[in-house]
Amino acid sequence: MPALTRVDAWLVLLFAALLWAARSVSDVAWPRAVAIAASITALYSSTLLLLPA
């Protein structure tokens, strides 16, 4: 079972992939794309923190 113990490269990769997807697929502005990618990454990492180790 995955557990988040530190910020690793996967979270950075997830943020970058979401940022790319928001910019290229839905063609939103940079500030909104950053906000979308940051919120989904934060939701994912907080969910991992709640999982048992």
PyMOL Python script that loads the backbone (N, CA, C, O; Angstrom):
from pymol import cmd

cmd.read_pdbstr("""\
ATOM      1  N   MET A   1       0.843  -1.173   0.000  1.00  0.00           N
ATOM      2  CA  MET A   1       0.000   0.000   0.000  1.00  0.00           C
ATOM      3  C   MET A   1       0.893   1.243   0.000  1.00  0.00           C
ATOM      4  O   MET A   1       1.814   1.333   0.812  1.00  0.00           O
ATOM      5  N   PRO A   2       0.641   2.193  -0.887  1.00  0.00           N
ATOM      6  CA  PRO A   2       1.492   3.388  -0.926  1.00  0.00           C
ATOM      7  C   PRO A   2       1.256   4.292   0.277  1.00  0.00           C
ATOM      8  O   PRO A   2       0.128   4.453   0.742  1.00  0.00           O
ATOM      9  N   ALA A   3       2.308   4.857   0.754  1.00  0.00           N
ATOM     10  CA  ALA A   3       2.214   5.833   1.836  1.00  0.00           C
ATOM     11  C   ALA A   3       3.191   6.961   1.534  1.00  0.00           C
ATOM     12  O   ALA A   3       4.307   6.722   1.072  1.00  0.00           O
ATOM     13  N   LEU A   4       2.770   8.173   1.795  1.00  0.00           N
ATOM     14  CA  LEU A   4       3.604   9.332   1.510  1.00  0.00           C
ATOM     15  C   LEU A   4       4.384   9.687   2.765  1.00  0.00           C
ATOM     16  O   LEU A   4       3.803  10.088   3.773  1.00  0.00           O
ATOM     17  N   THR A   5       5.684   9.541   2.700  1.00  0.00           N
ATOM     18  CA  THR A   5       6.517   9.898   3.840  1.00  0.00           C
ATOM     19  C   THR A   5       7.339  11.141   3.563  1.00  0.00           C
ATOM     20  O   THR A   5       7.831  11.780   4.493  1.00  0.00           O
ATOM     21  N   ARG A   6       7.494  11.487   2.302  1.00  0.00           N
ATOM     22  CA  ARG A   6       8.236  12.683   1.933  1.00  0.00           C
ATOM     23  C   ARG A   6       7.781  13.106   0.535  1.00  0.00           C
ATOM     24  O   ARG A   6       7.185  12.324  -0.206  1.00  0.00           O
ATOM     25  N   VAL A   7       8.070  14.334   0.204  1.00  0.00           N
ATOM     26  CA  VAL A   7       7.761  14.796  -1.151  1.00  0.00           C
ATOM     27  C   VAL A   7       8.780  14.165  -2.090  1.00  0.00           C
ATOM     28  O   VAL A   7       9.982  14.399  -1.961  1.00  0.00           O
ATOM     29  N   ASP A   8       8.312  13.391  -3.002  1.00  0.00           N
ATOM     30  CA  ASP A   8       9.228  12.715  -3.915  1.00  0.00           C
ATOM     31  C   ASP A   8       8.984  13.182  -5.350  1.00  0.00           C
ATOM     32  O   ASP A   8       8.145  14.045  -5.611  1.00  0.00           O
ATOM     33  N   ALA A   9       9.719  12.606  -6.239  1.00  0.00           N
ATOM     34  CA  ALA A   9       9.669  13.029  -7.643  1.00  0.00           C
ATOM     35  C   ALA A   9       8.328  12.722  -8.289  1.00  0.00           C
ATOM     36  O   ALA A   9       7.957  13.377  -9.263  1.00  0.00           O
ATOM     37  N   TRP A  10       7.596  11.748  -7.778  1.00  0.00           N
ATOM     38  CA  TRP A  10       6.324  11.399  -8.387  1.00  0.00           C
ATOM     39  C   TRP A  10       5.301  12.528  -8.248  1.00  0.00           C
ATOM     40  O   TRP A  10       4.494  12.751  -9.150  1.00  0.00           O
ATOM     41  N   LEU A  11       5.336  13.236  -7.122  1.00  0.00           N
ATOM     42  CA  LEU A  11       4.407  14.358  -6.951  1.00  0.00           C
ATOM     43  C   LEU A  11       4.750  15.500  -7.903  1.00  0.00           C
ATOM     44  O   LEU A  11       3.857  16.158  -8.437  1.00  0.00           O
ATOM     45  N   VAL A  12       6.024  15.730  -8.109  1.00  0.00           N
ATOM     46  CA  VAL A  12       6.447  16.762  -9.066  1.00  0.00           C
ATOM     47  C   VAL A  12       6.050  16.349 -10.479  1.00  0.00           C
ATOM     48  O   VAL A  12       5.592  17.178 -11.265  1.00  0.00           O
ATOM     49  N   LEU A  13       6.224  15.079 -10.799  1.00  0.00           N
ATOM     50  CA  LEU A  13       5.832  14.571 -12.109  1.00  0.00           C
ATOM     51  C   LEU A  13       4.321  14.648 -12.295  1.00  0.00           C
ATOM     52  O   LEU A  13       3.851  14.997 -13.378  1.00  0.00           O
ATOM     53  N   LEU A  14       3.562  14.331 -11.262  1.00  0.00           N
ATOM     54  CA  LEU A  14       2.109  14.443 -11.325  1.00  0.00           C
ATOM     55  C   LEU A  14       1.695  15.889 -11.577  1.00  0.00           C
ATOM     56  O   LEU A  14       0.841  16.154 -12.424  1.00  0.00           O
ATOM     57  N   PHE A  15       2.296  16.823 -10.845  1.00  0.00           N
ATOM     58  CA  PHE A  15       1.987  18.238 -11.031  1.00  0.00           C
ATOM     59  C   PHE A  15       2.303  18.675 -12.459  1.00  0.00           C
ATOM     60  O   PHE A  15       1.504  19.370 -13.086  1.00  0.00           O
ATOM     61  N   ALA A  16       3.455  18.275 -12.971  1.00  0.00           N
ATOM     62  CA  ALA A  16       3.851  18.662 -14.327  1.00  0.00           C
ATOM     63  C   ALA A  16       2.908  18.062 -15.371  1.00  0.00           C
ATOM     64  O   ALA A  16       2.548  18.733 -16.338  1.00  0.00           O
ATOM     65  N   ALA A  17       2.512  16.820 -15.183  1.00  0.00           N
ATOM     66  CA  ALA A  17       1.603  16.181 -16.137  1.00  0.00           C
ATOM     67  C   ALA A  17       0.230  16.843 -16.113  1.00  0.00           C
ATOM     68  O   ALA A  17      -0.381  17.045 -17.162  1.00  0.00           O
ATOM     69  N   LEU A  18      -0.251  17.177 -14.934  1.00  0.00           N
ATOM     70  CA  LEU A  18      -1.542  17.849 -14.835  1.00  0.00           C
ATOM     71  C   LEU A  18      -1.484  19.256 -15.415  1.00  0.00           C
ATOM     72  O   LEU A  18      -2.439  19.714 -16.041  1.00  0.00           O
ATOM     73  N   LEU A  19      -0.368  19.935 -15.206  1.00  0.00           N
ATOM     74  CA  LEU A  19      -0.199  21.267 -15.769  1.00  0.00           C
ATOM     75  C   LEU A  19      -0.179  21.200 -17.298  1.00  0.00           C
ATOM     76  O   LEU A  19      -0.817  22.013 -17.967  1.00  0.00           O
ATOM     77  N   TRP A  20       0.546  20.240 -17.840  1.00  0.00           N
ATOM     78  CA  TRP A  20       0.591  20.067 -19.284  1.00  0.00           C
ATOM     79  C   TRP A  20      -0.795  19.737 -19.836  1.00  0.00           C
ATOM     80  O   TRP A  20      -1.202  20.275 -20.866  1.00  0.00           O
ATOM     81  N   ALA A  21      -1.514  18.854 -19.149  1.00  0.00           N
ATOM     82  CA  ALA A  21      -2.846  18.472 -19.618  1.00  0.00           C
ATOM     83  C   ALA A  21      -3.813  19.646 -19.579  1.00  0.00           C
ATOM     84  O   ALA A  21      -4.609  19.830 -20.500  1.00  0.00           O
ATOM     85  N   ALA A  22      -3.748  20.430 -18.529  1.00  0.00           N
ATOM     86  CA  ALA A  22      -4.652  21.577 -18.426  1.00  0.00           C
ATOM     87  C   ALA A  22      -4.355  22.603 -19.512  1.00  0.00           C
ATOM     88  O   ALA A  22      -5.270  23.228 -20.048  1.00  0.00           O
ATOM     89  N   ARG A  23      -3.085  22.777 -19.835  1.00  0.00           N
ATOM     90  CA  ARG A  23      -2.721  23.767 -20.859  1.00  0.00           C
ATOM     91  C   ARG A  23      -3.020  23.269 -22.270  1.00  0.00           C
ATOM     92  O   ARG A  23      -3.500  24.037 -23.104  1.00  0.00           O
ATOM     93  N   SER A  24      -2.749  22.017 -22.544  1.00  0.00           N
ATOM     94  CA  SER A  24      -2.860  21.555 -23.929  1.00  0.00           C
ATOM     95  C   SER A  24      -4.256  21.031 -24.281  1.00  0.00           C
ATOM     96  O   SER A  24      -4.761  21.291 -25.373  1.00  0.00           O
ATOM     97  N   VAL A  25      -4.863  20.312 -23.377  1.00  0.00           N
ATOM     98  CA  VAL A  25      -6.143  19.690 -23.703  1.00  0.00           C
ATOM     99  C   VAL A  25      -7.286  20.696 -23.601  1.00  0.00           C
ATOM    100  O   VAL A  25      -8.076  20.843 -24.534  1.00  0.00           O
ATOM    101  N   SER A  26      -7.371  21.384 -22.468  1.00  0.00           N
ATOM    102  CA  SER A  26      -8.501  22.295 -22.283  1.00  0.00           C
ATOM    103  C   SER A  26      -8.151  23.737 -22.613  1.00  0.00           C
ATOM    104  O   SER A  26      -9.037  24.592 -22.619  1.00  0.00           O
ATOM    105  N   ASP A  27      -6.885  24.031 -22.888  1.00  0.00           N
ATOM    106  CA  ASP A  27      -6.428  25.348 -23.318  1.00  0.00           C
ATOM    107  C   ASP A  27      -6.872  26.468 -22.371  1.00  0.00           C
ATOM    108  O   ASP A  27      -7.477  27.454 -22.792  1.00  0.00           O
ATOM    109  N   VAL A  28      -6.556  26.291 -21.081  1.00  0.00           N
ATOM    110  CA  VAL A  28      -6.867  27.324 -20.089  1.00  0.00           C
ATOM    111  C   VAL A  28      -5.638  28.203 -19.875  1.00  0.00           C
ATOM    112  O   VAL A  28      -4.536  27.852 -20.298  1.00  0.00           O
ATOM    113  N   ALA A  29      -5.829  29.332 -19.226  1.00  0.00           N
ATOM    114  CA  ALA A  29      -4.729  30.255 -18.965  1.00  0.00           C
ATOM    115  C   ALA A  29      -3.767  29.665 -17.937  1.00  0.00           C
ATOM    116  O   ALA A  29      -4.137  28.776 -17.171  1.00  0.00           O
ATOM    117  N   TRP A  30      -2.521  30.168 -17.925  1.00  0.00           N
ATOM    118  CA  TRP A  30      -1.495  29.645 -17.020  1.00  0.00           C
ATOM    119  C   TRP A  30      -1.893  29.693 -15.542  1.00  0.00           C
ATOM    120  O   TRP A  30      -1.731  28.686 -14.853  1.00  0.00           O
ATOM    121  N   PRO A  31      -2.406  30.817 -15.019  1.00  0.00           N
ATOM    122  CA  PRO A  31      -2.750  30.832 -13.589  1.00  0.00           C
ATOM    123  C   PRO A  31      -3.809  29.800 -13.222  1.00  0.00           C
ATOM    124  O   PRO A  31      -3.733  29.165 -12.170  1.00  0.00           O
ATOM    125  N   ARG A  32      -4.786  29.640 -14.091  1.00  0.00           N
ATOM    126  CA  ARG A  32      -5.823  28.647 -13.809  1.00  0.00           C
ATOM    127  C   ARG A  32      -5.276  27.231 -13.933  1.00  0.00           C
ATOM    128  O   ARG A  32      -5.649  26.358 -13.148  1.00  0.00           O
ATOM    129  N   ALA A  33      -4.403  26.988 -14.900  1.00  0.00           N
ATOM    130  CA  ALA A  33      -3.803  25.660 -15.053  1.00  0.00           C
ATOM    131  C   ALA A  33      -2.945  25.303 -13.846  1.00  0.00           C
ATOM    132  O   ALA A  33      -2.963  24.162 -13.384  1.00  0.00           O
ATOM    133  N   VAL A  34      -2.195  26.270 -13.335  1.00  0.00           N
ATOM    134  CA  VAL A  34      -1.380  26.026 -12.138  1.00  0.00           C
ATOM    135  C   VAL A  34      -2.278  25.737 -10.941  1.00  0.00           C
ATOM    136  O   VAL A  34      -1.975  24.851 -10.143  1.00  0.00           O
ATOM    137  N   ALA A  35      -3.368  26.467 -10.809  1.00  0.00           N
ATOM    138  CA  ALA A  35      -4.291  26.248  -9.691  1.00  0.00           C
ATOM    139  C   ALA A  35      -4.935  24.867  -9.766  1.00  0.00           C
ATOM    140  O   ALA A  35      -5.074  24.187  -8.749  1.00  0.00           O
ATOM    141  N   ILE A  36      -5.323  24.460 -10.956  1.00  0.00           N
ATOM    142  CA  ILE A  36      -5.926  23.131 -11.125  1.00  0.00           C
ATOM    143  C   ILE A  36      -4.921  22.038 -10.790  1.00  0.00           C
ATOM    144  O   ILE A  36      -5.234  21.113 -10.040  1.00  0.00           O
ATOM    145  N   ALA A  37      -3.722  22.140 -11.340  1.00  0.00           N
ATOM    146  CA  ALA A  37      -2.695  21.123 -11.099  1.00  0.00           C
ATOM    147  C   ALA A  37      -2.302  21.082  -9.629  1.00  0.00           C
ATOM    148  O   ALA A  37      -2.106  19.999  -9.077  1.00  0.00           O
ATOM    149  N   ALA A  38      -2.183  22.238  -8.985  1.00  0.00           N
ATOM    150  CA  ALA A  38      -1.798  22.280  -7.578  1.00  0.00           C
ATOM    151  C   ALA A  38      -2.889  21.696  -6.692  1.00  0.00           C
ATOM    152  O   ALA A  38      -2.587  20.982  -5.736  1.00  0.00           O
ATOM    153  N   SER A  39      -4.139  21.985  -6.989  1.00  0.00           N
ATOM    154  CA  SER A  39      -5.215  21.473  -6.146  1.00  0.00           C
ATOM    155  C   SER A  39      -5.363  19.961  -6.267  1.00  0.00           C
ATOM    156  O   SER A  39      -5.591  19.283  -5.266  1.00  0.00           O
ATOM    157  N   ILE A  40      -5.236  19.427  -7.471  1.00  0.00           N
ATOM    158  CA  ILE A  40      -5.345  17.971  -7.639  1.00  0.00           C
ATOM    159  C   ILE A  40      -4.146  17.272  -7.006  1.00  0.00           C
ATOM    160  O   ILE A  40      -4.301  16.219  -6.387  1.00  0.00           O
ATOM    161  N   THR A  41      -2.955  17.845  -7.154  1.00  0.00           N
ATOM    162  CA  THR A  41      -1.767  17.262  -6.525  1.00  0.00           C
ATOM    163  C   THR A  41      -1.879  17.303  -5.008  1.00  0.00           C
ATOM    164  O   THR A  41      -1.514  16.337  -4.338  1.00  0.00           O
ATOM    165  N   ALA A  42      -2.376  18.399  -4.460  1.00  0.00           N
ATOM    166  CA  ALA A  42      -2.560  18.499  -3.006  1.00  0.00           C
ATOM    167  C   ALA A  42      -3.609  17.504  -2.511  1.00  0.00           C
ATOM    168  O   ALA A  42      -3.443  16.901  -1.451  1.00  0.00           O
ATOM    169  N   LEU A  43      -4.675  17.334  -3.267  1.00  0.00           N
ATOM    170  CA  LEU A  43      -5.702  16.361  -2.893  1.00  0.00           C
ATOM    171  C   LEU A  43      -5.138  14.943  -2.908  1.00  0.00           C
ATOM    172  O   LEU A  43      -5.414  14.154  -2.004  1.00  0.00           O
ATOM    173  N   TYR A  44      -4.355  14.621  -3.921  1.00  0.00           N
ATOM    174  CA  TYR A  44      -3.756  13.294  -4.024  1.00  0.00           C
ATOM    175  C   TYR A  44      -2.763  13.036  -2.876  1.00  0.00           C
ATOM    176  O   TYR A  44      -2.779  11.965  -2.270  1.00  0.00           O
ATOM    177  N   SER A  45      -1.909  14.014  -2.584  1.00  0.00           N
ATOM    178  CA  SER A  45      -0.921  13.807  -1.532  1.00  0.00           C
ATOM    179  C   SER A  45      -1.574  13.762  -0.162  1.00  0.00           C
ATOM    180  O   SER A  45      -1.116  13.012   0.700  1.00  0.00           O
ATOM    181  N   SER A  46      -2.623  14.534   0.072  1.00  0.00           N
ATOM    182  CA  SER A  46      -3.312  14.445   1.363  1.00  0.00           C
ATOM    183  C   SER A  46      -4.048  13.127   1.520  1.00  0.00           C
ATOM    184  O   SER A  46      -4.163  12.603   2.628  1.00  0.00           O
ATOM    185  N   THR A  47      -4.546  12.590   0.416  1.00  0.00           N
ATOM    186  CA  THR A  47      -5.176  11.268   0.470  1.00  0.00           C
ATOM    187  C   THR A  47      -4.143  10.202   0.817  1.00  0.00           C
ATOM    188  O   THR A  47      -4.430   9.291   1.594  1.00  0.00           O
ATOM    189  N   LEU A  48      -2.942  10.309   0.247  1.00  0.00           N
ATOM    190  CA  LEU A  48      -1.888   9.358   0.572  1.00  0.00           C
ATOM    191  C   LEU A  48      -1.474   9.447   2.031  1.00  0.00           C
ATOM    192  O   LEU A  48      -1.124   8.435   2.639  1.00  0.00           O
ATOM    193  N   LEU A  49      -1.511  10.655   2.604  1.00  0.00           N
ATOM    194  CA  LEU A  49      -1.166  10.817   4.010  1.00  0.00           C
ATOM    195  C   LEU A  49      -2.162  10.129   4.926  1.00  0.00           C
ATOM    196  O   LEU A  49      -1.798   9.696   6.020  1.00  0.00           O
ATOM    197  N   LEU A  50      -3.416  10.020   4.499  1.00  0.00           N
ATOM    198  CA  LEU A  50      -4.448   9.404   5.314  1.00  0.00           C
ATOM    199  C   LEU A  50      -4.412   7.876   5.267  1.00  0.00           C
ATOM    200  O   LEU A  50      -4.981   7.214   6.135  1.00  0.00           O
ATOM    201  N   LEU A  51      -3.751   7.322   4.265  1.00  0.00           N
ATOM    202  CA  LEU A  51      -3.667   5.865   4.168  1.00  0.00           C
ATOM    203  C   LEU A  51      -2.745   5.309   5.252  1.00  0.00           C
ATOM    204  O   LEU A  51      -1.756   5.944   5.617  1.00  0.00           O
ATOM    205  N   PRO A  52      -3.067   4.137   5.755  1.00  0.00           N
ATOM    206  CA  PRO A  52      -2.154   3.524   6.739  1.00  0.00           C
ATOM    207  C   PRO A  52      -0.836   3.131   6.077  1.00  0.00           C
ATOM    208  O   PRO A  52      -0.802   2.735   4.912  1.00  0.00           O
ATOM    209  N   ALA A  53       0.216   3.245   6.823  1.00  0.00           N
ATOM    210  CA  ALA A  53       1.565   2.956   6.288  1.00  0.00           C
ATOM    211  C   ALA A  53       1.797   1.474   6.156  1.00  0.00           C
ATOM    212  O   ALA A  53       2.871   1.053   5.726  1.00  0.00           O
TER     213      ALA A  53
END
""", "prot")
cmd.dss("prot")
cmd.show_as("cartoon", "prot")
cmd.util.cbc("prot")
cmd.orient("prot")
